[in-house]
Amino acid sequence: MDRIIEMAWEDRTPFDAITYQCGLKEEEVKALMKKSLKFSSYKRWRKRVESCRTKHLKTRSVSIGRFKSKAQKHITGNRISKSSY
């Protein structure tokens, strides 16, 4: 759950990557964030997500490459790092 929250906070990690890697849809990630964060932190995160074009692949610029967190190398079975979008 901590890794999902970390991925959701990262601006360059799209919801599609979270779905692919963890199996949670965007609505489920939002519900998890609402349940896990303080209300003020959740509101700040939602405001960032709404204005962030990199969280959705359809609105993402082609010039933005895939982001790989330093913590990702420790995750076993990480399918997203072995394929491209």
C-alpha positions, 0 to 999 in steps of 0.5 A, a space after each residue: 500500500 505504501 508503494 501505491 501511495 508513493 506512485 500516486 504522489 509521483 507526478 510522472 507515474 501515470 495512473 495506467 502504470 499503477 493499474 498495470 503494476 498493482 491492478 488498481 484503477 484510478 478511482 480505486 487509487 483515489 479512494 485509497 488515497 482518501 482513506 490513507 491520507 489526512 484530509 488536507 493532504 488528500 485535498 492537496 494531492 487531488 488538486 495536483 492530480 487534476 492539474 497534472 498532465 503527466 498522470 494520464 497517458 492521453 494528456 501526457 507529452 511525448 517528450 516526457 519519458 518513463 520515470 523509474 523510482 529508485 525504490 522500484 529496483 527493490 520490487 520483485 515481479 516489477 512488470 512495468 520496468 520490463 515493458 514500454 507503454 
